[in-house]
Amino acid sequence: MADTTTYTGKDIQVLEGLEPVRKRPGMYIGGTGKPGLHHLLWEIVDNAVDEATNGYASQIDVRLHADGQSITVTDDGRGIPVDMHPDKGIPALQVILTTLHAGGKFDGSNYITSGGLHGVGASVVNALSEEMIATVKRDQKEYEQRFQRGTPVTDLQITKESTRGTGTTIFFRPDSEIFETVDFDALQIRETLEVKTYLNRGLKIVFHDDQEGESYEFIHEGGVAEYLEHIVESLQVHPIHEDIFTLEDDDLEGEGRLEISLQWTDAPKEQIRTFVNGIPTQDGGTHEQGLRSAIRSVTRSYMDTHDLVPHRLDVTADDTREGLVAIVNLFHVDPQFQGQTKDKLNNPSVRSLVSGALRRELEQYLNAHPSTGEAIATRIIQAAKARRASRSAASRARGTSKKRRLNLPGKLADCSSSTPQESELFIVEGDSAGGSAKQGRDRATQAVLPLRGKVLNAHQANAKRVSNNKELSNIVQALGCGLGDGFDLSALRYHKIILLMDADSDGHHIATLLLTFFYNYMPALINGGYVYIAQPPLYRIDAGSDTYWALDDPDKERIINDVQEDGRNLKVDIQRFKGLGEMMPKTLKKTTLDPTKRRLLQVSIPDDKRHVTQKTMDDLMGRDTSARFEFIMKHAADADDLDV
């Protein structure tokens, strides 16, 4: 019989007010890393944008202060209400900033469309900030209230008895006890704010970067069509038809309004960006599904009607979207998101609404512009033919896989499978770690290639030096897809290339050098999503009969704090791994190799970050040492955190 004496009513915690946010911030902002930090800003900015999109505000000012760790957002909207809340007996401003699920966006009477519908945005920012100051201009007066970590430290005060205009100003400083870093990225802020002005035609946003002493004003009357032009230009691809198709439906059957812009290009893959009420939905959702459905239906119908498809050529849905650059900007009266971070739209009805609206307009457009229709059809047929040729090449490659194995590097412990889709290659630091990995791996699908020491910096080396480098040459041989002009992605022998390095500074350096090599000489591996970074633990933590694995020092502290908060006074033993070679094969398998338990980071470069990636690579890995010197001096204060 189970022992019920160790689990009783006293073990049940009730978190009051904003305590749940500070206890589990990831539930509300997705995590405590850099994306979570910036999510605080977007919550405040989106509230200001909601005022603008509903016709109450025309300008938003965002100021990154000189410390780089605090921000002020100001809008000229109506101002958050400051009168006493009828049920709570405190000012409405205080209710909004200290209570989850409190806001003016639930019944639709004040906001027709809104990005913040859960009533948790501003209060979550308050809970996760060391300091917040809310200033409101309403009824010819200016009001102010101050908070610390979600708790009021002053009452609502009138700071000016007479003032002009209306609006809300929010100053906040994220809590360094919560976030891994509290340093904001000015470039990311600038780019995201500009996108919001594309999505909200006529909205003016001014960004003040006090660190650099610069101000940037954004206003785009061209809307999403102008945004699409900007994307195509930044991707450095060429449109295959000059005109941009744009759909504007201001009454989406009573559920909101819809803007879509699209254009086919010579890019090797599709670029679809979706937004709901001004918020990027990175994981898509039903509005993106509606777009995809309409594209497939309209293009196939157009090609069939005009008898444009060659005999025996199979055209798939993916072929119809290859090279497509598209923007879906939906304003919906009641969007249902998956999770508080609003990354995916779930409204079932939206798919048919978007698909129906786009299908009608695009069919008419292509029939009225036959030159554009034929250009798109030609692009789709090229994609279908290329896919068929790639499939044939892959089939031939599988047939010769045994022959290629004869040329594999001697240190490679290959897997028995010859199916690339299920095969993994672990590139491991050193023979010692390689030995543990070889013993702990699944020999059927997991191959191991040990490296000796740090590899060549491929960003500074020419092609001849790279090809003559023994370690890099072994990698190229193992992958089987060649290098440079001879690169053939269809011959890739492993569809997961996993960099498995020690969880210390040397390991990070080697991983960086390998990523530099792939970035410069085999970029298709990164673009195709084949490259991963393993996340081996740095610490083993034993608390009583439980074992935990910590990736780094902050993870270790979090685990220890969680264990101690349980109140069981458990003995805690901590083991720090000096390297992967120190792990027993069973431990390495359990924590790092087993697909059901391991943690992997997929390496990717978002299209809007490619120029930043190139600049970072040039600065940190290039021949010019001045940029590295400047970076080191700027971050010298962090030297205490180095693992030496």
Number of C-alpha atoms within 10 A of each C-alpha: 3 5 6 7 6 9 9 8 7 7 10 8 7 8 11 9 14 21 14 16 23 20 11 14 19 15 14 20 25 18 18 19 16 15 12 19 25 19 20 22 22 19 22 22 22 20 17 26 31 22 24 21 22 14 11 19 21 17 20 24 19 25 19 21 17 13 11 17 17 21 21 21 20 23 26 21 25 17 24 21 17 18 12 14 14 9 6 10 10 15 16 19 23 26 19 21 26 24 20 19 15 19 22 17 20 17 12 13 8 12 19 18 25 26 25 23 23 16 18 23 29 25 27 25 30 33 27 28 25 20 22 28 18 23 24 27 27 21 14 12 16 22 19 20 19 20 22 19 23 27 18 18 13 12 13 18 12 15 15 12 10 12 13 11 14 20 22 23 22 20 20 25 22 27 22 14 12 19 18 15 15 20 16 21 14 17 11 13 17 20 13 13 22 20 19 25 24 25 28 21 15 18 21 23 23 19 21 21 21 15 13 11 9 9 13 14 14 19 19 19 15 16 21 27 23 15 20 22 17 13 18 19 12 14 15 11 15 14 19 18 16 11 12 17 18 18 18 16 15 13 10 17 10 9 18 18 19 23 21 22 21 21 23 29 23 16 18 11 17 18 20 17 17 24 26 25 27 23 24 21 22 14 13 20 21 20 29 25 16 22 26 20 19 23 21 18 16 20 22 19 13 20 19 11 10 11 10 14 19 11 7 6 11 13 20 15 16 16 22 25 24 21 25 25 23 28 25 26 26 25 24 21 20 19 22 15 18 15 13 17 20 23 20 23 24 17 16 12 12 22 21 17 19 27 21 15 20 26 21 12 15 19 18 12 15 18 13 11 11 12 12 21 21 18 14 25 20 16 21 27 22 15 23 22 16 13 17 15 13 16 13 12 16 18 13 13 19 18 12 12 15 11 11 15 14 9 11 18 18 11 14 21 21 23 19 13 17 18 15 17 13 14 21 24 26 27 24 27 25 19 16 16 23 24 18 21 31 23 15 20 22 17 16 14 19 23 24 25 27 24 22 11 12 16 19 19 17 23 20 16 14 9 14 8 13 21 16 10 14 16 19 20 16 20 20 19 18 27 19 23 19 18 18 12 6 8 16 16 19 19 21 22 26 27 19 21 23 24 25 30 25 26 21 16 13 16 19 14 15 23 23 16 19 21 22 20 20 18 20 17 17 19 13 16 19 18 16 13 15 18 23 20 19 23 22 24 24 22 20 17 19 17 19 13 8 10 12 14 18 21 15 16 12 11 15 20 12 12 17 18 11 11 18 15 10 10 9 10 11 14 11 15 11 16 11 13 17 13 19 28 19 14 16 15 19 15 14 23 21 16 18 23 26 14 12 9 11 16 18 18 12 15 16 16 14 9 14 13 14 14 14 14 15 12 13 14 15 17 18 17 19 18 13 12 13 12 16 17 13 12 13 14 11 10 10 10 9 10 10 8 8 8 9 8
